[in-house]
Amino acid sequence: MQKIVIIGAGIASLTAAEALRQNGFDGTITILGEENTLPYQRPPLSKAYLTSDELPSPTPIRSPNFFRDNKVEFEQGGKVIALERSAKQVVIQGGRKIKYDTLILATGARPRPIDLPGESAKNVFYLRNLDHSAALRNALLAPECEKVAILGAGVIGLEVASAANLQGKQVSVFEANSRAMCRVASPLTSNFVRNRMASAGVMFYFNASVNQILTEGDRVSGIRLSDGTTKPADVVVIGIGAIPNAELAQDANLDCDGGIIVDSGMRSSDPDIFAIGDCAKAVNVSTNTPIRIETIHNAMLQAQIAAAHICGKPSPPASPPRFWSDLNGMKVQCIGIATGYDRIQRRPTESDNACEFWLFSGDRMIAAETVNLPTRQAKLSKALSG
């Protein structure tokens, strides 16, 4: 009986397991998760989880019955430390080995660390997992927390800034680039979002280089910019991007370059090993170049593609990447990839609190961005796919 092992316990791995069964795979499926919990949704960790009055329980990706209904073995709390490709087995911390016929790497990504004096002080946070979110929530709710500094104006940084602002904190966002969300949104959308967050009290500092996290004793007390300016802070949150968890693949001599290189079927340089989700670097329909995309939509689509290829079934239709975020009451949604455009068209909306932008390369629309227009997504996605 064929055995598939999936390393990682996020939306990509569960979608892959589900799609394998839907495509008729009748062998064994084992999911290996490093954390001591059932797979949970990560988007709430930087949103509702930080603002709820009572500590919420993690939101499961699937019900506990999912594993029984799909005949999936789930092992939690075991870290995979090595791949032994010649023997087709993975090594769990402690020495136990698990055989596979096909291996799927869904190892995700982790926050990019910052190398600054004071980075290890108390109340300096990164945000990736449940423990990170719980610790940050406790710090934000502490009565002595008044000022919050966010390093990085990407999506995670803005989500945390929004949550802290809603709690009445004095929030300052420091970004090395000239605008917010510069890697995922056009200037018009990022400026729309920034202006509304600024009107709610969030302070933004662009082209700002932080060179030190200041401390008093073992606790953070502020930050110092490269021009010598200091800003007080009771909590500092670092959100300067993510690094793919590709070390297992690299140590096993799989092709890697800013992620695990995969083909159109999500197969790595080893034909028996696939990679999906945040750790994988694949050619995307929107760019026709290898790219790593950190979105739920991408993780699920790549999981379905991998499952189809493993089972010898047709791949699901290609669709443009997308992401969404909730920021100070704004629902921000983007379809496609905001790069390579030469023209932006603003579409009319009925409210000043909403906007819609179409991004073009020549005469071809390559991306669309909306704020507070959630019902537009299906139509815009169809237009881009066409």
N, C-alpha and C positions, 0 to 999 in steps of 0.2 A: 504494500500500500504506500502510495506516494505521501511524503511528509513535507509540509510547508511550515517554516518557522518565520515569524515576523518579529523583528526587534523594534520596540517602541510601543507605547500604549496611548497614542493620541487618535485624532479623528482619521488620519491616514491609515493607520493599521486596522482599525475597526471597519472602515469602509472597504479596505482590501479584503478582509476576511468575509464580509457580507457579500461582496461582489464575486468572490471565488465560489461561494455556494450558489449564488444566483446563476453563475455560468456553468454549473454542473460539476464542479470539483468535489469528489467524494472521498478524498484522502484525509489525513489528519492535518489540522491547523493548530499551531501553538503560538500564542502571543506572549512575548516576554516584556514585562514592564518593570522599570527600575524603582518607581515609587511604591510605597506600601498602601496603595489605594486603588479602587477601581478607576478606569479611565474617566476623566472629567473634562468639561468644557473650559477652555482657557480664556476666551474673550471676557467673561465676567470678572476675571481677576483684576483687571485694570479699570473696571467700571462699577457695576452694582455691588460687587464684593467689598469695595472700599468705602461705600457710602451707606450701607445698610445699618440700621440702628442696632441690630443684634448680629452676632457672627453667623453668617449663613453657611449652610452645608454646600459642599461642591455640587455642581449640577452634573449628573452623569451624562456621558455622551450617548450611551444606550442603557436600557434597563438591565438589571442583573440577569434577567431571563435571556438576554441576547446570546450569552455564551452557551447556555444549554440548548436554546432553540437552533443555533447554527452549528452546534457540535464543535465549539472552539474551546481549546484548553487555554486558560489564562493563568500565567504565573506572575505574581507581583513581588517586588522587593528583591529582585535578583539582577545585579548589574552584569551585563555581558562585557568581558574584558578582552576577548580576542576572537578572531575568525580563523579557523584552520581549513583553508580552502581545499587542500589536497585530500583531507579526510572528510570534507563536507560536514563540518560540525562547528558549533559555537561553544566557547568556554565561558562559564559563569564564574563570577568571583567566588572563590572557595574551591574551585577546581572541577566542579561538575561539568560534563560535556553533553551537548544535545545534538543529535544528528539531524541533517536536513537533506532533502533532495533539491528543494528550491528555497532560497533565502530572500526575504524582503527586508530591506533596511528602511525603517521609518523613524529614524533617530532624532529628527527635529533639529532645533538650533538652540543656542543659549545666548544670553546677553553679552554683547561685546564689552570686555572690561576696560576700565579707564586707568591709566597709569599716572596717578597723581599723588603727591604727598597728602596724607590724611584720608585716603580712600577707604581704609579699613576702620575708620572711626565708627562709634555707635551712632545709629540713625542715618547711616548712608546705605541706600537700598538699590538693588537691582530687582527686576520683576520678571519672573518667568513661570514659577510654579506656585502651588497652593501655600506652601510655607512662606515664600517671599511675600505673597499678598497679605497673609494673616499678620505677619510682622509689620508690614507697612501700615496696614489698617490700624493696628494698635498704637503705632507711633503718631499717626494723624489724629487719632481720637484723644491722645493724652492732653490734659489741660495746659501743659507747658508748650505745646506745639502751636505757634502762631504764624511762623514764616516758613514757607516751603520753597526750595530751589529745585528746579527741574533742569538737568543737563541734557539737552537734546529736544528739538521740536519736531520729532517724528510722530507717528501715530500713537505709540505707547506713551511718549512724553506728554502729548496733548491730552490723552485720556486721563492720565494721572493728574495733570494740571486741572482738568475739568472737575474731577472728583474732589480734589482738595479745595478748589474754589467753591464748590457747592456746600462744603463743610464750613465755609466762612474763613478759610485761611488766606493769608497774604501770599499769593503765588507769583513767582518770577520764573520765566523760562529763558534759558540761555542756549543760543544756537550758534554754531560756528559758521554756518552758511547764511546767506542773505535773506532767507525766508523759511517759513514753516513747511513741513511735509514736502520738501524739495525733491525727494526721491520717488514720490508716489502721486503727486498732484501738480497741476499747472499753477502758475503764479496767480491766476484769477481766482481759482478755488481756494488756494492756501491763504490769499489775502482776505477773501470773504470770511473764512473761518477765523483768521487772526483778529480781524476787526471786531467781530462779534464776541469773541472771547475777551478781547481787550476792553470792550464796553461793559463786560461783566466783572472787570476788575483784575484780570490776569495781565501781568506786566511781561513784555517781550523785549529781549536784548539780542539783536542779530549781529552777525560778524563778531561774535563774542567768544574769545578764547579763554577758557578757565585753566589756570596753571597750578592751583592749590585748593584743597579743601581744608578750611581752617578748623581748629579744634580748641576746646577748653577741657583739659583733662582727657578723658577717653571719648568725649562726645563732640559731635560736629557743632560748630558755632557759625559757620558761614563759608563763603568761597572768595577766592581772590582771582581777578581777571588779569590777563597779561599786561594790561596798561596800569596795573597797580591798584585799580578800584577794588574795594571789598564790599560784599553784600552779606548781611546777616542771614542766617538760616537755622532753624531748629531741626529740619529734616531735609536731606538731599536725596533726590532720586536720579539715577543715571539711566538714560535711555538713548544710547548713541548707536543703536543698530544691533545686529545679531551675527553670530558666527555659526556656520553649520556644524553639527556634530558628525564630522566625517572621519574622526581618528581611527575608528575600527576599519573603515575602508582603506584609509591611507596605510595603516600598518599591515594590511593584507595585500598591499600593492595593487589595489584597484585604481583606475584612472580617476584623479581628482584635480580640480582646479577651481577653488572657491566653492566647492560642493562636489558631490559624487557625480561624475559624468555619466549620463545615461542616453540611450537612443530613443527613438520615437515610441518604443514599447516599454520604456522605463527600465530596460535591461542595461546593466553596467558592463564593464569590460570583461567580466566573468559571466558567461551565458546563463549560469545558474543563480546569479545574484541580481536582484532588482533593487532600485532605490526610489522612494517616493516622498513627496512632501517637502518640508523646509530644508532637508539635507541634500536634495537632489538638484542637479543642474541639467536642464533639458532645453531643447529648442522649442520655443513657444510660438504658437500660431500668429501672435501679434507682432513679433519682432523678427522671426526667422533666424534668430541667433540664440545660442545657449544662454540661459538666464536662470537664476534661482528666485523663486517667488514664494513669499511667506504669507499665504492666505489660506483660509479654510477651503474656499472654492478650488484652489489649485491642488491642495492635498487630496481632496475627495476625487477630483477628476483624474489625477495621476494614479490614485489607487485603483480606480475603475479600469484605466488603461492597462495597468500592470496585470490585473486579474484577467482581463480579456486575453492578453497575449499569453499568459501562462496556460490558459484553458483552450487556446487556439480558436478563440471567437473574435468577431469583428470588434474593433475599438469603438467606444462611444464617440459621437460626433465632437469635433473640436469646438471649443467655445472660448471667447475672450476671457482673460482673467478679470477678477473683480475683487473689491474689498469694500467694507463698510466700517463706520465708526460712529459712536454717539459722543458728541462733544457739546457740553453746555446747552443741552436741549436741541442740538442740531443733529440730524441724521445725514451723515456724509457718505456718499456712495460713488464709487468710480468703477467704470468698465473699460477694459483695454489697458494699455500701458502708456503713460503720459511721457513719451519720448519720441523724438523724430518728427514732431509736428512742426508745421510752418505757419499755421493759421488757427485762431481760436474764434469760435462764433458763440456769442451769448444768445440764448434762446429766451423768448418772453415767458415770464411767469406771472401768476396772479398776485403774488405776495412779495413784498420786499424782504421777507425772511427766508425766501427760497431763491435758488439760482440753478441754472442748467447751462453747461458749457459743452460744445462739441469741438473736438480737436481734429484737425485735418492735416494730412500730408498730401499736398496737391489737391486733387478733387476727392480723395478718399478719406472718409471719416475713420480714424484709428482709435479714438477713445471718447468717452463721454463721462462727465462729472456732474453730479447733482447734490444739492443740499436741500433737505426737507421736501423731497419729491419721491418717496419710496415706491409709488405705483408706476413710476416711469422705467424701472429697471428692466422689466421683461421686454418692453418694446425697444428700448435702446440696445439691449443685448441681441435681439433679433436683427436689428439694423446693422450692427457691427459684424455679426456672423454672416450676414448676406454679402 
